[in-house]
Amino acid sequence: MKNVALISFILLFLFTGLLAGPGAEVGEKAPDFKLKSLTGNNQVSLVGLRGKVVLLDFWASWCAPCKISMPHLTKLSAKYKKFEVIAINIDDDKENAITFLSDLNLDINAVYDETKKVVSAYDVPEMPTAFLIDQYGTVQYIHSGYSEEKMKKLEFAIRGLLDKR
């Protein structure tokens, strides 16, 4: 009976470990990806952005905080050279995401994670969540949700990485 319990425990541990996935953690290499542009046929890959500081922002059209944070991210993208924002949409219906960007008149590099493989690889806890990645492809900062204070901390982290160059 003890052996059955032990084997069950080991299998449960292994199975839940496989389901959880590796995620993206500060200090680790960011998982690479290749996604199509939300409104065109261009493809974006993380490895293709090496040499730049990159902010991956995971968002959805149904996310209320995303409506507030996305305009801030658009401004940050325009403000800093050698900095790129990639807005990764996870909606089930691509048209909802396109309408969201159009309604807010946002000019941002938006891509579509149709299969949800990228959001899973990053183990995103909530919308919006952003991963700040240095020019070498390492995650340096993670921020979730929205507040003015969080945006100030994010911009401070961006400037810190850009000033290292």
MIDOSE-1310 file (N, C-alpha, C; in nm, 2 decimals, decimal comma, always signed):
residues 165
mknv	+0,08/-0,12/+0,00/+0,00/+0,00/+0,00/+0,09/+0,13/+0,00; +0,20/+0,12/+0,08/+0,29/+0,24/+0,08/+0,35/+0,26/-0,06; +0,38/+0,15/-0,13/+0,44/+0,17/-0,26/+0,35/+0,23/-0,36; +0,22/+0,20/-0,35/+0,12/+0,26/-0,44/+0,11/+0,41/-0,41
alis	+0,10/+0,44/-0,28/+0,10/+0,58/-0,24/+0,22/+0,66/-0,29; +0,34/+0,60/-0,28/+0,46/+0,66/-0,32/+0,46/+0,68/-0,47; +0,43/+0,58/-0,54/+0,43/+0,59/-0,69/+0,32/+0,69/-0,73; +0,21/+0,70/-0,67/+0,11/+0,80/-0,70/+0,16/+0,94/-0,68
fill	+0,23/+0,96/-0,57/+0,28/+1,09/-0,54/+0,39/+1,13/-0,64; +0,47/+1,04/-0,68/+0,58/+1,07/-0,78/+0,52/+1,10/-0,91; +0,42/+1,02/-0,95/+0,35/+1,05/-1,08/+0,28/+1,19/-1,08; +0,21/+1,22/-0,97/+0,15/+1,35/-0,95/+0,25/+1,46/-0,96
flft	+0,36/+1,45/-0,89/+0,46/+1,55/-0,90/+0,52/+1,57/-1,04; +0,55/+1,46/-1,11/+0,60/+1,47/-1,24/+0,50/+1,53/-1,34; +0,37/+1,48/-1,33/+0,27/+1,53/-1,42/+0,24/+1,68/-1,40; +0,23/+1,73/-1,27/+0,20/+1,87/-1,25/+0,32/+1,95/-1,29
glla	+0,44/+1,90/-1,28/+0,56/+1,97/-1,32/+0,56/+1,99/-1,47; +0,52/+1,89/-1,55/+0,51/+1,90/-1,69/+0,40/+2,00/-1,73; +0,29/+2,00/-1,66/+0,18/+2,10/-1,70/+0,22/+2,24/-1,67; +0,29/+2,26/-1,57/+0,32/+2,40/-1,53/+0,41/+2,47/-1,63
gpga	+0,50/+2,40/-1,69/+0,59/+2,46/-1,79/+0,70/+2,54/-1,73; +0,80/+2,58/-1,80/+0,91/+2,65/-1,75/+0,88/+2,79/-1,71; +0,80/+2,86/-1,79/+0,78/+3,00/-1,77/+0,90/+3,08/-1,80; +0,89/+3,21/-1,78/+1,01/+3,30/-1,80/+1,03/+3,37/-1,67
evge	+1,16/+3,36/-1,62/+1,19/+3,42/-1,49/+1,30/+3,52/-1,51; +1,31/+3,62/-1,42/+1,41/+3,72/-1,43/+1,55/+3,65/-1,42; +1,64/+3,69/-1,50/+1,77/+3,64/-1,51/+1,79/+3,52/-1,60; +1,68/+3,47/-1,66/+1,69/+3,36/-1,76/+1,67/+3,41/-1,90
kapd	+1,71/+3,33/-1,99/+1,69/+3,36/-2,14/+1,54/+3,36/-2,16; +1,49/+3,46/-2,23/+1,35/+3,46/-2,27/+1,32/+3,36/-2,38; +1,21/+3,29/-2,37/+1,18/+3,19/-2,48/+1,16/+3,26/-2,61; +1,22/+3,21/-2,72/+1,21/+3,27/-2,85/+1,08/+3,23/-2,91
fklk	+1,03/+3,31/-3,00/+0,91/+3,28/-3,07/+0,91/+3,35/-3,21; +0,82/+3,31/-3,29/+0,80/+3,38/-3,42/+0,64/+3,39/-3,44; +0,59/+3,51/-3,44/+0,45/+3,54/-3,46/+0,42/+3,64/-3,57; +0,31/+3,62/-3,63/+0,27/+3,71/-3,74/+0,21/+3,84/-3,68
sltg	+0,23/+3,95/-3,75/+0,17/+4,08/-3,72/+0,02/+4,06/-3,71; -0,04/+4,14/-3,62/-0,19/+4,13/-3,61/-0,26/+4,19/-3,73; -0,20/+4,29/-3,79/-0,27/+4,35/-3,91/-0,20/+4,33/-4,04; -0,10/+4,25/-4,05/-0,03/+4,23/-4,17/+0,03/+4,09/-4,18
nnqv	+0,13/+4,07/-4,27/+0,19/+3,94/-4,29/+0,33/+3,94/-4,24; +0,38/+4,05/-4,18/+0,51/+4,05/-4,12/+0,52/+3,95/-4,01; +0,64/+3,90/-3,99/+0,66/+3,81/-3,87/+0,76/+3,87/-3,78; +0,74/+3,85/-3,65/+0,83/+3,91/-3,55/+0,89/+3,79/-3,47
slvg	+1,02/+3,79/-3,46/+1,08/+3,69/-3,37/+1,17/+3,76/-3,27; +1,17/+3,70/-3,15/+1,25/+3,76/-3,04/+1,40/+3,77/-3,08; +1,45/+3,66/-3,13/+1,59/+3,65/-3,17/+1,62/+3,76/-3,28; +1,53/+3,80/-3,36/+1,55/+3,90/-3,46/+1,56/+4,04/-3,40
lrgk	+1,53/+4,05/-3,27/+1,54/+4,18/-3,21/+1,66/+4,19/-3,12; +1,75/+4,09/-3,12/+1,87/+4,10/-3,04/+1,94/+4,23/-3,07; +2,00/+4,29/-2,96/+2,07/+4,41/-2,97/+1,98/+4,53/-2,93; +1,85/+4,50/-2,91/+1,75/+4,60/-2,86/+1,70/+4,56/-2,73
vvll	+1,66/+4,66/-2,65/+1,58/+4,63/-2,53/+1,44/+4,61/-2,58; +1,38/+4,50/-2,53/+1,24/+4,46/-2,58/+1,15/+4,45/-2,47; +1,03/+4,50/-2,48/+0,92/+4,48/-2,39/+0,82/+4,39/-2,46; +0,79/+4,27/-2,41/+0,69/+4,19/-2,45/+0,57/+4,21/-2,36
dfwa	+0,46/+4,27/-2,42/+0,34/+4,30/-2,34/+0,23/+4,20/-2,39; +0,18/+4,11/-2,30/+0,07/+4,02/-2,33/-0,06/+4,09/-2,29; -0,15/+4,10/-2,39/-0,27/+4,17/-2,37/-0,39/+4,10/-2,44; -0,51/+4,15/-2,40/-0,63/+4,09/-2,47/-0,73/+4,21/-2,48
swca	-0,82/+4,20/-2,57/-0,92/+4,31/-2,59/-1,02/+4,32/-2,48; -1,04/+4,21/-2,41/-1,14/+4,21/-2,30/-1,08/+4,26/-2,17; -0,95/+4,29/-2,17/-0,88/+4,33/-2,05/-0,89/+4,48/-2,02; -0,96/+4,52/-1,92/-0,98/+4,66/-1,89/-0,85/+4,73/-1,86
pcki	-0,76/+4,68/-1,78/-0,63/+4,75/-1,76/-0,55/+4,77/-1,89; -0,57/+4,68/-1,98/-0,49/+4,69/-2,11/-0,53/+4,82/-2,18; -0,66/+4,86/-2,17/-0,70/+4,98/-2,24/-0,63/+5,10/-2,19; -0,59/+5,09/-2,06/-0,52/+5,21/-2,00/-0,37/+5,20/-2,03
smph	-0,31/+5,08/-2,02/-0,17/+5,06/-2,03/-0,11/+5,07/-2,17; -0,19/+5,02/-2,27/-0,14/+5,02/-2,41/-0,10/+5,16/-2,46; -0,18/+5,26/-2,44/-0,14/+5,40/-2,48/+0,00/+5,44/-2,42; +0,02/+5,41/-2,29/+0,15/+5,44/-2,23/+0,26/+5,36/-2,29
ltkl	+0,24/+5,24/-2,33/+0,34/+5,16/-2,39/+0,37/+5,21/-2,53; +0,27/+5,26/-2,60/+0,29/+5,32/-2,73/+0,38/+5,45/-2,72; +0,36/+5,53/-2,62/+0,44/+5,64/-2,59/+0,59/+5,61/-2,56; +0,60/+5,50/-2,48/+0,74/+5,46/-2,44/+0,81/+5,41/-2,57
saky	+0,74/+5,34/-2,65/+0,80/+5,29/-2,77/+0,85/+5,40/-2,86; +0,78/+5,51/-2,87/+0,82/+5,62/-2,95/+0,93/+5,70/-2,88; +0,94/+5,70/-2,75/+1,03/+5,78/-2,68/+1,17/+5,74/-2,68; +1,20/+5,61/-2,68/+1,33/+5,56/-2,67/+1,38/+5,49/-2,79
kkfe	+1,50/+5,52/-2,83/+1,57/+5,45/-2,94/+1,63/+5,32/-2,89; +1,65/+5,23/-2,97/+1,70/+5,09/-2,94/+1,61/+5,02/-2,84; +1,48/+5,06/-2,84/+1,38/+5,00/-2,75/+1,26/+4,96/-2,84; +1,21/+4,84/-2,82/+1,10/+4,79/-2,90/+0,99/+4,73/-2,81
viai	+0,87/+4,77/-2,83/+0,75/+4,71/-2,77/+0,69/+4,61/-2,86; +0,67/+4,49/-2,82/+0,59/+4,39/-2,90/+0,47/+4,36/-2,82; +0,35/+4,40/-2,87/+0,23/+4,37/-2,80/+0,17/+4,24/-2,85; +0,17/+4,14/-2,76/+0,13/+4,00/-2,80/-0,01/+3,98/-2,76
nidd	-0,10/+3,97/-2,86/-0,24/+3,95/-2,83/-0,28/+3,80/-2,82; -0,37/+3,77/-2,72/-0,41/+3,63/-2,70/-0,55/+3,61/-2,72; -0,63/+3,70/-2,78/-0,77/+3,68/-2,80/-0,80/+3,56/-2,88; -0,91/+3,50/-2,86/-0,95/+3,39/-2,95/-0,99/+3,44/-3,09
dken	-1,05/+3,55/-3,09/-1,09/+3,61/-3,22/-1,00/+3,73/-3,25; -0,92/+3,71/-3,35/-0,83/+3,82/-3,40/-0,90/+3,95/-3,43; -1,02/+3,95/-3,48/-1,09/+4,07/-3,51/-1,11/+4,16/-3,39; -1,14/+4,10/-3,28/-1,16/+4,17/-3,15/-1,03/+4,26/-3,12
aitf	-0,92/+4,20/-3,14/-0,79/+4,26/-3,11/-0,77/+4,38/-3,21; -0,80/+4,36/-3,34/-0,78/+4,46/-3,44/-0,87/+4,58/-3,41; -1,00/+4,55/-3,37/-1,09/+4,65/-3,34/-1,04/+4,73/-3,21; -0,99/+4,66/-3,11/-0,94/+4,73/-2,99/-0,83/+4,83/-3,03
lsdl	-0,73/+4,79/-3,11/-0,63/+4,88/-3,15/-0,68/+5,00/-3,23; -0,77/+4,97/-3,32/-0,83/+5,08/-3,40/-0,91/+5,18/-3,32; -0,99/+5,13/-3,23/-1,08/+5,21/-3,14/-0,99/+5,30/-3,05; -0,87/+5,25/-3,01/-0,79/+5,34/-2,93/-0,68/+5,41/-3,01
nldi	-0,69/+5,39/-3,14/-0,60/+5,46/-3,24/-0,45/+5,44/-3,19; -0,42/+5,31/-3,17/-0,28/+5,28/-3,13/-0,19/+5,23/-3,24; -0,08/+5,29/-3,25/+0,02/+5,25/-3,35/+0,13/+5,18/-3,27; +0,12/+5,05/-3,26/+0,21/+4,97/-3,18/+0,24/+4,84/-3,26
navy	+0,35/+4,78/-3,24/+0,39/+4,66/-3,31/+0,32/+4,54/-3,24; +0,20/+4,51/-3,29/+0,11/+4,40/-3,23/+0,12/+4,27/-3,31; +0,13/+4,16/-3,24/+0,14/+4,03/-3,30/+0,03/+3,95/-3,24; +0,00/+3,83/-3,31/-0,11/+3,75/-3,26/-0,07/+3,61/-3,23
detk	-0,09/+3,57/-3,10/-0,06/+3,44/-3,05/-0,18/+3,35/-3,07; -0,20/+3,31/-3,19/-0,32/+3,23/-3,22/-0,33/+3,10/-3,15; -0,21/+3,03/-3,14/-0,21/+2,89/-3,08/-0,19/+2,90/-2,93; -0,16/+3,02/-2,88/-0,14/+3,04/-2,73/-0,01/+2,97/-2,68
kvvs	+0,08/+2,93/-2,77/+0,21/+2,87/-2,74/+0,30/+2,97/-2,67; +0,30/+3,10/-2,71/+0,39/+3,19/-2,65/+0,35/+3,23/-2,51; +0,22/+3,26/-2,50/+0,16/+3,30/-2,36/+0,19/+3,18/-2,27; +0,18/+3,06/-2,31/+0,21/+2,94/-2,23/+0,36/+2,93/-2,20
aydv	+0,44/+2,96/-2,30/+0,59/+2,95/-2,27/+0,63/+3,05/-2,17; +0,57/+3,16/-2,16/+0,60/+3,27/-2,07/+0,53/+3,25/-1,94; +0,43/+3,16/-1,93/+0,35/+3,13/-1,81/+0,30/+3,26/-1,75; +0,23/+3,33/-1,84/+0,17/+3,47/-1,80/+0,06/+3,45/-1,70
pemp	+0,08/+3,52/-1,58/-0,02/+3,51/-1,47/-0,15/+3,58/-1,49; -0,15/+3,70/-1,56/-0,27/+3,78/-1,57/-0,25/+3,88/-1,69; -0,35/+3,94/-1,73/-0,35/+4,05/-1,83/-0,36/+4,18/-1,77; -0,28/+4,28/-1,81/-0,16/+4,26/-1,89/-0,04/+4,22/-1,81
tafl	+0,05/+4,15/-1,87/+0,18/+4,12/-1,81/+0,29/+4,15/-1,91; +0,39/+4,22/-1,87/+0,50/+4,26/-1,96/+0,63/+4,20/-1,91; +0,72/+4,16/-2,00/+0,85/+4,10/-1,98/+0,95/+4,20/-2,04; +1,04/+4,26/-1,96/+1,14/+4,34/-2,02/+1,27/+4,26/-2,04
idqy	+1,31/+4,26/-2,16/+1,42/+4,17/-2,20/+1,54/+4,26/-2,25; +1,66/+4,23/-2,20/+1,77/+4,31/-2,24/+1,82/+4,27/-2,38; +1,92/+4,35/-2,43/+1,97/+4,33/-2,56/+2,04/+4,19/-2,59; +2,06/+4,11/-2,48/+2,12/+3,98/-2,50/+2,01/+3,87/-2,49
gtvq	+1,89/+3,91/-2,47/+1,78/+3,81/-2,47/+1,74/+3,76/-2,33; +1,79/+3,83/-2,23/+1,76/+3,78/-2,09/+1,65/+3,87/-2,02; +1,56/+3,80/-1,96/+1,45/+3,87/-1,89/+1,51/+3,94/-1,77; +1,48/+4,07/-1,76/+1,54/+4,16/-1,66/+1,43/+4,21/-1,56
yihs	+1,30/+4,21/-1,61/+1,20/+4,27/-1,52/+1,07/+4,21/-1,57; +0,98/+4,18/-1,48/+0,84/+4,14/-1,51/+0,74/+4,23/-1,44; +0,64/+4,27/-1,51/+0,54/+4,35/-1,44/+0,40/+4,31/-1,49; +0,31/+4,30/-1,39/+0,17/+4,25/-1,42/+0,07/+4,36/-1,37
gyse	-0,04/+4,37/-1,44/-0,14/+4,46/-1,40/-0,11/+4,60/-1,45; -0,18/+4,70/-1,39/-0,16/+4,84/-1,43/-0,18/+4,93/-1,31; -0,09/+5,02/-1,29/-0,10/+5,13/-1,20/+0,00/+5,24/-1,25; -0,02/+5,36/-1,21/+0,07/+5,47/-1,25/+0,21/+5,43/-1,19
ekmk	+0,21/+5,39/-1,07/+0,34/+5,35/-1,00/+0,41/+5,24/-1,07; +0,34/+5,14/-1,12/+0,40/+5,03/-1,19/+0,46/+5,08/-1,32; +0,39/+5,17/-1,39/+0,44/+5,22/-1,52/+0,57/+5,31/-1,49; +0,58/+5,38/-1,38/+0,70/+5,45/-1,35/+0,82/+5,36/-1,33
klef	+0,79/+5,25/-1,25/+0,89/+5,15/-1,23/+0,94/+5,08/-1,36; +0,84/+5,06/-1,44/+0,88/+4,99/-1,57/+0,97/+5,09/-1,65; +0,93/+5,21/-1,66/+1,01/+5,31/-1,74/+1,15/+5,33/-1,68; +1,16/+5,32/-1,55/+1,29/+5,33/-1,48/+1,37/+5,21/-1,52
airg	+1,31/+5,09/-1,52/+1,39/+4,97/-1,56/+1,43/+4,98/-1,71; +1,35/+5,03/-1,79/+1,38/+5,05/-1,94/+1,50/+5,14/-1,95; +1,49/+5,26/-1,88/+1,60/+5,35/-1,89/+1,73/+5,29/-1,84; +1,72/+5,22/-1,73/+1,84/+5,15/-1,68/+1,91/+5,06/-1,77
lldk	+1,83/+4,98/-1,85/+1,89/+4,89/-1,95/+1,95/+4,97/-2,07; +1,88/+5,07/-2,11/+1,93/+5,15/-2,22/+2,05/+5,23/-2,18; +2,06/+5,27/-2,06/+2,18/+5,35/-2,01/+2,31/+5,26/-2,00; +2,29/+5,13/-1,99/+2,40/+5,03/-1,98/+2,48/+5,02/-2,11
r	+2,42/+5,06/-2,22/+2,48/+5,04/-2,35/+2,60/+5,12/-2,36
